Amino acid sequence: MYLTRTFGRWQLELHQRAIHLTRTPKPDPNCGACYGRGGHGWMTASGDPDWEDCHCLKQIRTWRLPLWPGRATREEVPF
């Protein structure tokens, strides 16, 4: 079970052992290929929309922040 909150382009997920922070991509408003929409969409023969991302979108970035270390094995020295 986890908790998710979104703040603008940032998404914060609180898991049991870590926090995941994700920044969603933003298209280039001056892109000549998609004109700032972030991709190209069209309708398929079945009537469902299809979408292809443009090259101007940056990669989705995610950071994982562990909340506490995992359990130590018996061979490790505690200090």
Secondary structure as the mmCIF struct_conf table of DSSP 4:
data_model
#
loop_
_struct_conf.conf_type_id
_struct_conf.id
_struct_conf.beg_label_comp_id
_struct_conf.beg_label_asym_id
_struct_conf.beg_label_seq_id
_struct_conf.end_label_comp_id
_struct_conf.end_label_asym_id
_struct_conf.end_label_seq_id
STRN STRN1 LEU A 3 PHE A 7
TURN_TY1_P TURN_TY1_P1 GLY A 8 ARG A 9
STRN STRN2 TRP A 10 LEU A 14
BEND BEND1 GLN A 16 ARG A 17
STRN STRN3 ALA A 18 ARG A 23
TURN_TY1_P TURN_TY1_P2 PRO A 29 ASN A 30
TURN_TY1_P TURN_TY1_P3 GLY A 32 GLY A 36
BEND BEND2 ARG A 37 GLY A 38
STRN STRN4 GLY A 39 MET A 43
TURN_TY1_P TURN_TY1_P4 ALA A 45 SER A 46
BEND BEND3 GLY A 47 GLY A 47
STRN STRN5 PRO A 49 ASP A 53
TURN_TY1_P TURN_TY1_P5 HIS A 55 CYS A 56
BEND BEND4 LEU A 57 LEU A 57
HELX_LH_PP_P HELX_LH_PP_P1 LYS A 58 ILE A 60
STRN STRN6 ARG A 61 PRO A 66
BEND BEND5 LEU A 67 TRP A 68
HELX_LH_PP_P HELX_LH_PP_P2 ARG A 71 THR A 73
TURN_TY1_P TURN_TY1_P6 ARG A 74 GLU A 75
BEND BEND6 GLU A 76 GLU A 76
#
